[in-house]
């Protein structure tokens, strides 16, 4: 779990309890600005489309049955992951940055992002 995430854990608390093989993900917030120098502000509709297509996020909650069939390291709360584009269900609940949570199947997680030491 990253230090920043751990320090702000209370901001990420949500009343979503995943069932069966589900995992709750908080997708990374997409940038509001476009271009290499980020001087162009992206229209809100483009930001919404980009947010729905986001493929990186943080694991917020894991059901008891999730990852039971996995061998080796299993994703846990606080892990940063890549997951399938447009995977799962987008919820009505939002975090403090107004990013909606996503509920996905455990098998939609493609890899865990680890920082190099």
N, CA, C and O atoms as CSV, one atom per row, in Angstrom:
chain,resi,resn,atom,element,x,y,z
A,1,UNK,N,N,0.851,-1.168,0.000
A,1,UNK,CA,C,0.000,0.000,0.000
A,1,UNK,C,C,0.899,1.232,0.000
A,1,UNK,O,O,1.808,1.340,0.823
A,2,UNK,N,N,0.650,2.154,-0.912
A,2,UNK,CA,C,1.485,3.344,-0.987
A,2,UNK,C,C,1.261,4.225,0.237
A,2,UNK,O,O,0.200,4.193,0.859
A,3,UNK,N,N,2.276,5.005,0.566
A,3,UNK,CA,C,2.199,5.879,1.739
A,3,UNK,C,C,1.070,6.890,1.574
A,3,UNK,O,O,0.302,7.123,2.508
A,4,UNK,N,N,0.965,7.491,0.386
A,4,UNK,CA,C,-0.088,8.473,0.125
A,4,UNK,C,C,-1.467,7.844,0.309
A,4,UNK,O,O,-2.353,8.438,0.924
A,5,UNK,N,N,-1.638,6.645,-0.225
A,5,UNK,CA,C,-2.918,5.950,-0.105
A,5,UNK,C,C,-3.221,5.645,1.359
A,5,UNK,O,O,-4.343,5.862,1.816
A,6,UNK,N,N,-2.235,5.147,2.093
A,6,UNK,CA,C,-2.425,4.799,3.502
A,6,UNK,C,C,-2.782,6.025,4.334
A,6,UNK,O,O,-3.631,5.950,5.222
A,7,UNK,N,N,-2.138,7.150,4.050
A,7,UNK,CA,C,-2.404,8.377,4.803
A,7,UNK,C,C,-3.805,8.915,4.538
A,7,UNK,O,O,-4.383,9.584,5.395
A,8,UNK,N,N,-4.351,8.632,3.372
A,8,UNK,CA,C,-5.669,9.146,2.992
A,8,UNK,C,C,-6.747,8.070,2.981
A,8,UNK,O,O,-7.795,8.250,2.360
A,9,UNK,N,N,-6.501,6.953,3.661
A,9,UNK,CA,C,-7.411,5.812,3.608
A,9,UNK,C,C,-8.843,6.195,3.956
A,9,UNK,O,O,-9.778,5.697,3.329
A,10,UNK,N,N,-9.040,7.075,4.950
A,10,UNK,CA,C,-10.399,7.444,5.361
A,10,UNK,C,C,-11.170,8.118,4.230
A,10,UNK,O,O,-12.398,8.042,4.203
A,11,UNK,N,N,-10.491,8.767,3.307
A,11,UNK,CA,C,-11.165,9.413,2.178
A,11,UNK,C,C,-11.694,8.391,1.174
A,11,UNK,O,O,-12.594,8.693,0.391
A,12,UNK,N,N,-11.132,7.182,1.200
A,12,UNK,CA,C,-11.506,6.154,0.233
A,12,UNK,C,C,-12.538,5.171,0.775
A,12,UNK,O,O,-12.964,4.268,0.056
A,13,UNK,N,N,-12.944,5.332,2.025
A,13,UNK,CA,C,-13.915,4.407,2.598
A,13,UNK,C,C,-15.231,4.513,1.834
A,13,UNK,O,O,-15.707,5.611,1.544
A,14,UNK,N,N,-15.796,3.387,1.520
A,14,UNK,CA,C,-17.031,3.353,0.746
A,14,UNK,C,C,-17.876,2.191,1.248
A,14,UNK,O,O,-17.344,1.165,1.672
A,15,UNK,N,N,-19.183,2.357,1.198
A,15,UNK,CA,C,-20.095,1.315,1.675
A,15,UNK,C,C,-20.430,0.332,0.558
A,15,UNK,O,O,-21.602,0.051,0.305
A,16,UNK,N,N,-19.422,-0.180,-0.097
A,16,UNK,CA,C,-19.593,-1.196,-1.132
A,16,UNK,C,C,-18.881,-2.454,-0.661
A,16,UNK,O,O,-17.668,-2.444,-0.453
A,17,UNK,N,N,-19.627,-3.531,-0.492
A,17,UNK,CA,C,-19.045,-4.801,-0.077
A,17,UNK,C,C,-19.160,-5.756,-1.259
A,17,UNK,O,O,-20.257,-6.213,-1.580
A,18,UNK,N,N,-18.042,-6.063,-1.909
A,18,UNK,CA,C,-18.103,-6.938,-3.082
A,18,UNK,C,C,-18.477,-8.367,-2.699
A,18,UNK,O,O,-18.089,-8.859,-1.640
A,19,UNK,N,N,-19.231,-9.022,-3.570
A,19,UNK,CA,C,-19.642,-10.410,-3.347
A,19,UNK,C,C,-19.086,-11.285,-4.469
A,19,UNK,O,O,-18.543,-10.784,-5.453
A,20,UNK,N,N,-19.230,-12.584,-4.304
A,20,UNK,CA,C,-18.753,-13.585,-5.254
A,20,UNK,C,C,-17.288,-13.317,-5.598
A,20,UNK,O,O,-16.454,-13.297,-4.693
A,21,UNK,N,N,-16.947,-13.111,-6.868
A,21,UNK,CA,C,-15.551,-12.935,-7.296
A,21,UNK,C,C,-15.261,-11.481,-7.666
A,21,UNK,O,O,-14.461,-11.219,-8.564
A,22,UNK,N,N,-15.892,-10.556,-6.994
A,22,UNK,CA,C,-15.794,-9.140,-7.362
A,22,UNK,C,C,-14.741,-8.393,-6.549
A,22,UNK,O,O,-14.393,-8.769,-5.430
A,23,UNK,N,N,-14.249,-7.312,-7.169
A,23,UNK,CA,C,-13.254,-6.430,-6.572
A,23,UNK,C,C,-13.706,-4.994,-6.833
A,23,UNK,O,O,-14.137,-4.675,-7.942
A,24,UNK,N,N,-13.613,-4.122,-5.820
A,24,UNK,CA,C,-13.934,-2.707,-5.999
A,24,UNK,C,C,-12.630,-1.970,-6.292
A,24,UNK,O,O,-11.655,-2.082,-5.550
A,25,UNK,N,N,-12.636,-1.220,-7.384
A,25,UNK,CA,C,-11.460,-0.478,-7.845
A,25,UNK,C,C,-11.788,1.011,-7.853
A,25,UNK,O,O,-12.896,1.407,-8.215
A,26,UNK,N,N,-10.821,1.831,-7.455
A,26,UNK,CA,C,-10.930,3.272,-7.640
A,26,UNK,C,C,-10.033,3.631,-8.821
A,26,UNK,O,O,-8.810,3.658,-8.684
A,27,UNK,N,N,-10.635,3.908,-9.989
A,27,UNK,CA,C,-9.817,4.244,-11.159
A,27,UNK,C,C,-9.033,5.538,-10.931
A,27,UNK,O,O,-9.482,6.434,-10.216
A,28,UNK,N,N,-7.860,5.618,-11.549
A,28,UNK,CA,C,-7.100,6.862,-11.503
A,28,UNK,C,C,-7.909,7.950,-12.186
A,28,UNK,O,O,-8.606,7.688,-13.166
A,29,UNK,N,N,-7.818,9.166,-11.672
A,29,UNK,CA,C,-8.515,10.298,-12.289
A,29,UNK,C,C,-7.746,10.728,-13.531
A,29,UNK,O,O,-6.526,10.888,-13.494
A,30,UNK,N,N,-8.473,10.914,-14.633
A,30,UNK,CA,C,-7.825,11.357,-15.867
A,30,UNK,C,C,-7.532,12.851,-15.783
A,30,UNK,O,O,-8.189,13.590,-15.050
A,31,UNK,N,N,-6.548,13.271,-16.540
A,31,UNK,CA,C,-6.154,14.675,-16.547
A,31,UNK,C,C,-7.217,15.516,-17.240
A,31,UNK,O,O,-7.841,15.080,-18.208
A,32,UNK,N,N,-7.413,16.727,-16.730
A,32,UNK,CA,C,-8.364,17.646,-17.347
A,32,UNK,C,C,-7.732,18.388,-18.514
A,32,UNK,O,O,-8.424,19.048,-19.289
A,33,UNK,N,N,-6.418,18.277,-18.635
A,33,UNK,CA,C,-5.705,19.008,-19.678
A,33,UNK,C,C,-5.130,18.044,-20.704
A,33,UNK,O,O,-4.799,16.901,-20.390
A,34,UNK,N,N,-5.018,18.526,-21.933
A,34,UNK,CA,C,-4.523,17.717,-23.045
A,34,UNK,C,C,-3.183,18.236,-23.544
A,34,UNK,O,O,-2.796,19.369,-23.255
A,35,UNK,N,N,-2.494,17.408,-24.282
A,35,UNK,CA,C,-1.248,17.804,-24.923
A,35,UNK,C,C,-0.040,17.619,-24.039
A,35,UNK,O,O,-0.140,17.447,-22.824
A,36,UNK,N,N,1.095,17.660,-24.686
A,36,UNK,CA,C,2.358,17.441,-23.989
A,36,UNK,C,C,2.598,18.509,-22.920
A,36,UNK,O,O,3.095,18.210,-21.835
A,37,UNK,N,N,2.243,19.743,-23.234
A,37,UNK,CA,C,2.459,20.842,-22.293
A,37,UNK,C,C,1.233,21.104,-21.422
A,37,UNK,O,O,1.260,21.992,-20.569
A,38,UNK,N,N,0.175,20.352,-21.626
A,38,UNK,CA,C,-1.065,20.439,-20.849
A,38,UNK,C,C,-1.606,21.863,-20.752
A,38,UNK,O,O,-1.935,22.342,-19.666
A,39,UNK,N,N,-1.694,22.531,-21.900
A,39,UNK,CA,C,-2.236,23.888,-21.897
A,39,UNK,C,C,-3.659,23.934,-22.456
A,39,UNK,O,O,-4.323,24.968,-22.388
A,40,UNK,N,N,-4.120,22.821,-23.005
A,40,UNK,CA,C,-5.475,22.751,-23.553
A,40,UNK,C,C,-6.356,22.023,-22.552
A,40,UNK,O,O,-6.031,20.916,-22.123
A,41,UNK,N,N,-7.471,22.641,-22.178
A,41,UNK,CA,C,-8.401,22.003,-21.242
A,41,UNK,C,C,-9.352,21.120,-22.033
A,41,UNK,O,O,-9.976,21.563,-22.997
A,42,UNK,N,N,-9.452,19.878,-21.616
A,42,UNK,CA,C,-10.286,18.883,-22.278
A,42,UNK,C,C,-11.763,19.149,-21.987
A,42,UNK,O,O,-12.114,19.445,-20.845
A,43,UNK,N,N,-12.644,19.050,-23.002
A,43,UNK,CA,C,-14.082,19.198,-22.749
A,43,UNK,C,C,-14.572,18.123,-21.773
A,43,UNK,O,O,-14.020,17.024,-21.725
A,44,UNK,N,N,-15.596,18.444,-21.008
A,44,UNK,CA,C,-16.099,17.522,-19.982
A,44,UNK,C,C,-16.545,16.188,-20.573
A,44,UNK,O,O,-16.352,15.145,-19.948
A,45,UNK,N,N,-17.136,16.201,-21.762
A,45,UNK,CA,C,-17.579,14.936,-22.366
A,45,UNK,C,C,-16.389,14.045,-22.714
A,45,UNK,O,O,-16.469,12.824,-22.584
A,46,UNK,N,N,-15.291,14.648,-23.153
A,46,UNK,CA,C,-14.083,13.881,-23.458
A,46,UNK,C,C,-13.497,13.313,-22.170
A,46,UNK,O,O,-13.049,12.167,-22.143
A,47,UNK,N,N,-13.499,14.112,-21.100
A,47,UNK,CA,C,-13.004,13.638,-19.809
A,47,UNK,C,C,-13.828,12.448,-19.323
A,47,UNK,O,O,-13.273,11.476,-18.810
A,48,UNK,N,N,-15.152,12.521,-19.483
A,48,UNK,CA,C,-16.022,11.412,-19.072
A,48,UNK,C,C,-15.701,10.144,-19.860
A,48,UNK,O,O,-15.621,9.060,-19.284
A,49,UNK,N,N,-15.516,10.276,-21.179
A,49,UNK,CA,C,-15.191,9.106,-22.005
A,49,UNK,C,C,-13.836,8.529,-21.611
A,49,UNK,O,O,-13.679,7.312,-21.510
A,50,UNK,N,N,-12.863,9.402,-21.389
A,50,UNK,CA,C,-11.533,8.939,-20.979
A,50,UNK,C,C,-11.578,8.258,-19.617
A,50,UNK,O,O,-10.886,7.264,-19.395
A,51,UNK,N,N,-12.398,8.792,-18.697
A,51,UNK,CA,C,-12.500,8.197,-17.361
A,51,UNK,C,C,-13.111,6.799,-17.445
A,51,UNK,O,O,-12.678,5.890,-16.737
A,52,UNK,N,N,-14.111,6.624,-18.302
A,52,UNK,CA,C,-14.734,5.305,-18.461
A,52,UNK,C,C,-13.775,4.299,-19.096
A,52,UNK,O,O,-13.908,3.093,-18.883
A,53,UNK,N,N,-12.809,4.793,-19.876
A,53,UNK,CA,C,-11.842,3.914,-20.537
A,53,UNK,C,C,-10.573,3.712,-19.703
A,53,UNK,O,O,-9.640,3.044,-20.149
A,54,UNK,N,N,-10.536,4.277,-18.514
A,54,UNK,CA,C,-9.346,4.170,-17.654
A,54,UNK,C,C,-9.024,2.705,-17.366
A,54,UNK,O,O,-9.932,1.899,-17.167
A,55,UNK,N,N,-7.746,2.360,-17.343
A,55,UNK,CA,C,-7.332,0.970,-17.118
A,55,UNK,C,C,-6.406,0.807,-15.911
A,55,UNK,O,O,-5.930,-0.297,-15.645
A,56,UNK,N,N,-6.147,1.886,-15.182
A,56,UNK,CA,C,-5.316,1.814,-13.974
A,56,UNK,C,C,-6.113,2.278,-12.777
A,56,UNK,O,O,-6.940,3.184,-12.882
A,57,UNK,N,N,-5.860,1.649,-11.628
A,57,UNK,CA,C,-6.558,2.066,-10.428
A,57,UNK,C,C,-6.003,1.400,-9.190
A,57,UNK,O,O,-4.990,0.701,-9.232
A,58,UNK,N,N,-6.697,1.635,-8.077
A,58,UNK,CA,C,-6.302,1.106,-6.774
A,58,UNK,C,C,-7.391,0.186,-6.258
A,58,UNK,O,O,-8.575,0.516,-6.332
A,59,UNK,N,N,-6.998,-0.967,-5.735
A,59,UNK,CA,C,-7.954,-1.912,-5.152
A,59,UNK,C,C,-8.452,-1.326,-3.830
A,59,UNK,O,O,-7.656,-0.997,-2.951
A,60,UNK,N,N,-9.771,-1.200,-3.699
A,60,UNK,CA,C,-10.385,-0.627,-2.504
A,60,UNK,C,C,-11.007,-1.702,-1.624
A,60,UNK,O,O,-10.949,-1.604,-0.398
A,61,UNK,N,N,-11.601,-2.729,-2.230
A,61,UNK,CA,C,-12.229,-3.818,-1.471
A,61,UNK,C,C,-12.173,-5.099,-2.299
A,61,UNK,O,O,-12.225,-5.062,-3.528
A,62,UNK,N,N,-12.065,-6.238,-1.601
A,62,UNK,CA,C,-11.966,-7.548,-2.249
A,62,UNK,C,C,-12.950,-8.492,-1.568
A,62,UNK,O,O,-12.994,-8.559,-0.340
A,63,UNK,N,N,-13.746,-9.228,-2.361
A,63,UNK,CA,C,-14.670,-10.200,-1.772
A,63,UNK,C,C,-13.897,-11.392,-1.218
A,63,UNK,O,O,-12.734,-11.608,-1.560
A,64,UNK,N,N,-14.555,-12.155,-0.366
A,64,UNK,CA,C,-13.898,-13.317,0.245
A,64,UNK,C,C,-13.565,-14.399,-0.781
A,64,UNK,O,O,-12.605,-15.146,-0.597
A,65,UNK,N,N,-14.343,-14.491,-1.858
A,65,UNK,CA,C,-14.117,-15.533,-2.860
A,65,UNK,C,C,-13.136,-15.109,-3.955
A,65,UNK,O,O,-12.631,-15.951,-4.698
A,66,UNK,N,N,-12.868,-13.814,-4.054
A,66,UNK,CA,C,-11.984,-13.324,-5.119
A,66,UNK,C,C,-10.579,-13.885,-4.962
A,66,UNK,O,O,-10.063,-13.992,-3.850
A,67,UNK,N,N,-9.979,-14.234,-6.058
A,67,UNK,CA,C,-8.591,-14.703,-6.156
A,67,UNK,C,C,-8.345,-16.066,-5.521
A,67,UNK,O,O,-7.188,-16.449,-5.352
A,68,UNK,N,N,-9.392,-16.816,-5.162
A,68,UNK,CA,C,-9.195,-18.148,-4.575
A,68,UNK,C,C,-8.487,-19.100,-5.534
A,68,UNK,O,O,-7.743,-19.976,-5.094
A,69,UNK,N,N,-8.707,-18.941,-6.836
A,69,UNK,CA,C,-8.096,-19.826,-7.828
A,69,UNK,C,C,-6.713,-19.354,-8.274
A,69,UNK,O,O,-6.041,-20.047,-9.038
A,70,UNK,N,N,-6.289,-18.199,-7.812
A,70,UNK,CA,C,-5.012,-17.638,-8.243
A,70,UNK,C,C,-3.856,-18.347,-7.560
A,70,UNK,O,O,-3.955,-18.762,-6.406
A,71,UNK,N,N,-2.762,-18.476,-8.291
A,71,UNK,CA,C,-1.527,-19.038,-7.739
A,71,UNK,C,C,-0.533,-17.884,-7.610
A,71,UNK,O,O,-0.445,-17.041,-8.502
A,72,UNK,N,N,0.194,-17.842,-6.536
A,72,UNK,CA,C,1.180,-16.777,-6.343
A,72,UNK,C,C,0.572,-15.567,-5.658
A,72,UNK,O,O,-0.390,-15.679,-4.897
A,73,UNK,N,N,1.151,-14.408,-5.943
A,73,UNK,CA,C,0.717,-13.170,-5.291
A,73,UNK,C,C,-0.715,-12.823,-5.686
A,73,UNK,O,O,-1.058,-12.840,-6.868
A,74,UNK,N,N,-1.536,-12.512,-4.712
A,74,UNK,CA,C,-2.927,-12.136,-4.956
A,74,UNK,C,C,-3.099,-10.654,-4.638
A,74,UNK,O,O,-2.628,-10.187,-3.600
A,75,UNK,N,N,-3.769,-9.909,-5.521
A,75,UNK,CA,C,-3.989,-8.493,-5.250
A,75,UNK,C,C,-4.737,-8.295,-3.935
A,75,UNK,O,O,-5.612,-9.084,-3.577
A,76,UNK,N,N,-4.378,-7.234,-3.229
A,76,UNK,CA,C,-5.034,-6.925,-1.956
A,76,UNK,C,C,-5.354,-5.436,-1.911
A,76,UNK,O,O,-4.910,-4.670,-2.767
A,77,UNK,N,N,-6.117,-5.039,-0.920
A,77,UNK,CA,C,-6.514,-3.642,-0.765
A,77,UNK,C,C,-5.272,-2.761,-0.727
A,77,UNK,O,O,-4.314,-3.038,-0.005
A,78,UNK,N,N,-5.309,-1.704,-1.514
A,78,UNK,CA,C,-4.191,-0.773,-1.591
A,78,UNK,C,C,-3.264,-1.006,-2.763
A,78,UNK,O,O,-2.471,-0.128,-3.103
A,79,UNK,N,N,-3.346,-2.182,-3.397
A,79,UNK,CA,C,-2.493,-2.473,-4.551
A,79,UNK,C,C,-2.941,-1.651,-5.755
A,79,UNK,O,O,-4.133,-1.430,-5.966
A,80,UNK,N,N,-1.965,-1.206,-6.535
A,80,UNK,CA,C,-2.239,-0.525,-7.794
A,80,UNK,C,C,-2.262,-1.585,-8.883
A,80,UNK,O,O,-1.393,-2.455,-8.922
A,81,UNK,N,N,-3.254,-1.518,-9.771
A,81,UNK,CA,C,-3.436,-2.560,-10.780
A,81,UNK,C,C,-3.812,-1.976,-12.140
A,81,UNK,O,O,-4.291,-0.848,-12.251
A,82,UNK,N,N,-3.575,-2.795,-13.173
A,82,UNK,CA,C,-4.141,-2.581,-14.498
A,82,UNK,C,C,-5.295,-3.558,-14.638
A,82,UNK,O,O,-5.195,-4.705,-14.202
A,83,UNK,N,N,-6.391,-3.115,-15.243
A,83,UNK,CA,C,-7.555,-3.978,-15.451
A,83,UNK,C,C,-8.117,-3.720,-16.841
A,83,UNK,O,O,-7.738,-2.755,-17.504
A,84,UNK,N,N,-9.025,-4.590,-17.278
A,84,UNK,CA,C,-9.573,-4.503,-18.626
A,84,UNK,C,C,-10.333,-3.213,-18.884
A,84,UNK,O,O,-11.105,-2.751,-18.043
A,85,UNK,N,N,-10.101,-2.637,-20.062
A,85,UNK,CA,C,-10.804,-1.418,-20.453
A,85,UNK,C,C,-12.305,-1.690,-20.493
A,85,UNK,O,O,-12.739,-2.705,-21.039
A,86,UNK,N,N,-13.082,-0.804,-19.925
A,86,UNK,CA,C,-14.543,-0.896,-19.842
A,86,UNK,C,C,-15.018,-2.090,-19.018
A,86,UNK,O,O,-16.183,-2.473,-19.124
A,87,UNK,N,N,-14.157,-2.684,-18.209
A,87,UNK,CA,C,-14.542,-3.852,-17.397
A,87,UNK,C,C,-15.488,-3.433,-16.280
A,87,UNK,O,O,-15.376,-2.340,-15.724
A,88,UNK,N,N,-16.411,-4.318,-15.966
A,88,UNK,CA,C,-17.237,-4.179,-14.776
A,88,UNK,C,C,-18.335,-3.137,-14.826
A,88,UNK,O,O,-18.793,-2.714,-15.887
A,89,UNK,N,N,-18.737,-2.742,-13.623
A,89,UNK,CA,C,-19.860,-1.829,-13.413
A,89,UNK,C,C,-19.327,-0.537,-12.812
A,89,UNK,O,O,-18.537,-0.573,-11.868
A,90,UNK,N,N,-19.750,0.606,-13.349
A,90,UNK,CA,C,-19.386,1.893,-12.767
A,90,UNK,C,C,-20.488,2.264,-11.780
A,90,UNK,O,O,-21.669,2.239,-12.125
A,91,UNK,N,N,-20.105,2.605,-10.557
A,91,UNK,CA,C,-21.076,2.870,-9.498
A,91,UNK,C,C,-21.511,4.332,-9.467
A,91,UNK,O,O,-20.941,5.180,-10.153
A,92,UNK,N,N,-22.531,4.608,-8.660
A,92,UNK,CA,C,-22.965,5.986,-8.428
A,92,UNK,C,C,-22.116,6.655,-7.355
A,92,UNK,O,O,-22.031,7.882,-7.306
A,93,UNK,N,N,-21.483,5.851,-6.488
A,93,UNK,CA,C,-20.661,6.390,-5.417
A,93,UNK,C,C,-19.382,6.981,-5.995
A,93,UNK,O,O,-18.828,6.464,-6.966
A,94,UNK,N,N,-18.914,8.084,-5.381
A,94,UNK,CA,C,-17.701,8.751,-5.844
A,94,UNK,C,C,-16.752,8.977,-4.681
A,94,UNK,O,O,-17.169,9.033,-3.524
A,95,UNK,N,N,-15.461,9.108,-5.001
A,95,UNK,CA,C,-14.497,9.463,-3.965
A,95,UNK,C,C,-14.453,10.983,-3.846
A,95,UNK,O,O,-15.244,11.679,-4.482
A,96,UNK,N,N,-13.534,11.498,-3.037
A,96,UNK,CA,C,-13.471,12.942,-2.817
A,96,UNK,C,C,-13.026,13.712,-4.063
A,96,UNK,O,O,-13.182,14.933,-4.101
A,97,UNK,N,N,-12.484,13.048,-5.072
A,97,UNK,CA,C,-12.109,13.674,-6.344
A,97,UNK,C,C,-13.203,13.534,-7.393
A,97,UNK,O,O,-12.989,13.860,-8.561
A,98,UNK,N,N,-14.366,13.054,-6.986
A,98,UNK,CA,C,-15.510,12.828,-7.877
A,98,UNK,C,C,-15.223,11.761,-8.928
A,98,UNK,O,O,-15.730,11.835,-10.048
A,99,UNK,N,N,-14.408,10.766,-8.568
A,99,UNK,CA,C,-14.157,9.622,-9.440
A,99,UNK,C,C,-15.060,8.487,-8.971
A,99,UNK,O,O,-15.081,8.151,-7.787
A,100,UNK,N,N,-15.804,7.899,-9.907
A,100,UNK,CA,C,-16.724,6.818,-9.556
A,100,UNK,C,C,-15.973,5.500,-9.417
A,100,UNK,O,O,-15.051,5.211,-10.179
A,101,UNK,N,N,-16.382,4.710,-8.434
A,101,UNK,CA,C,-15.774,3.401,-8.212
A,101,UNK,C,C,-16.223,2.438,-9.305
A,101,UNK,O,O,-17.258,2.641,-9.939
A,102,UNK,N,N,-15.441,1.397,-9.515
A,102,UNK,CA,C,-15.767,0.375,-10.508
A,102,UNK,C,C,-15.725,-0.986,-9.826
A,102,UNK,O,O,-14.792,-1.283,-9.080
A,103,UNK,N,N,-16.736,-1.812,-10.080
A,103,UNK,CA,C,-16.784,-3.170,-9.541
A,103,UNK,C,C,-16.479,-4.114,-10.697
A,103,UNK,O,O,-17.206,-4.156,-11.689
A,104,UNK,N,N,-15.379,-4.881,-10.553
A,104,UNK,CA,C,-14.941,-5.765,-11.633
A,104,UNK,C,C,-14.780,-7.190,-11.117
A,104,UNK,O,O,-14.728,-7.420,-9.909
A,105,UNK,N,N,-14.702,-8.140,-12.037
A,105,UNK,CA,C,-14.378,-9.523,-11.682
A,105,UNK,C,C,-12.890,-9.616,-11.367
A,105,UNK,O,O,-12.086,-8.864,-11.917
A,106,UNK,N,N,-12.531,-10.534,-10.489
A,106,UNK,CA,C,-11.114,-10.700,-10.147
A,106,UNK,C,C,-10.268,-11.007,-11.379
A,106,UNK,O,O,-9.113,-10.587,-11.454
A,107,UNK,N,N,-10.821,-11.727,-12.335
A,107,UNK,CA,C,-10.073,-12.111,-13.537
A,107,UNK,C,C,-9.876,-10.950,-14.517
A,107,UNK,O,O,-9.122,-11.078,-15.482
A,108,UNK,N,N,-10.553,-9.813,-14.275
A,108,UNK,CA,C,-10.352,-8.633,-15.114
A,108,UNK,C,C,-9.058,-7.899,-14.770
A,108,UNK,O,O,-8.621,-7.033,-15.528
A,109,UNK,N,N,-8.444,-8.234,-13.643
A,109,UNK,CA,C,-7.172,-7.611,-13.277
A,109,UNK,C,C,-6.068,-8.272,-14.092
A,109,UNK,O,O,-5.862,-9.484,-14.023
A,110,UNK,N,N,-5.365,-7.451,-14.864
A,110,UNK,CA,C,-4.324,-7.964,-15.762
A,110,UNK,C,C,-2.969,-8.057,-15.078
A,110,UNK,O,O,-2.214,-8.997,-15.325
A,111,UNK,N,N,-2.653,-7.092,-14.224
A,111,UNK,CA,C,-1.374,-7.143,-13.512
A,111,UNK,C,C,-1.380,-6.170,-12.342
A,111,UNK,O,O,-2.213,-5.267,-12.258
A,112,UNK,N,N,-0.436,-6.380,-11.453
A,112,UNK,CA,C,-0.254,-5.528,-10.286
A,112,UNK,C,C,0.931,-4.617,-10.579
A,112,UNK,O,O,1.958,-5.069,-11.085
A,113,UNK,N,N,0.787,-3.345,-10.262
A,113,UNK,CA,C,1.855,-2.377,-10.491
A,113,UNK,C,C,2.708,-2.308,-9.225
A,113,UNK,O,O,2.228,-1.911,-8.163
A,114,UNK,N,N,3.959,-2.693,-9.347
A,114,UNK,CA,C,4.893,-2.651,-8.213
A,114,UNK,C,C,5.934,-1.575,-8.475
A,114,UNK,O,O,6.415,-1.423,-9.598
A,115,UNK,N,N,6.276,-0.834,-7.437
A,115,UNK,CA,C,7.339,0.164,-7.567
A,115,UNK,C,C,8.686,-0.514,-7.458
A,115,UNK,O,O,8.859,-1.466,-6.697
A,116,UNK,N,N,9.631,-0.017,-8.220
A,116,UNK,CA,C,10.995,-0.546,-8.142
A,116,UNK,C,C,11.681,0.022,-6.913
A,116,UNK,O,O,11.487,1.183,-6.554
A,117,UNK,N,N,12.477,-0.808,-6.281
A,117,UNK,CA,C,13.171,-0.373,-5.060
A,117,UNK,C,C,14.336,0.528,-5.374
A,117,UNK,O,O,15.028,0.983,-4.463
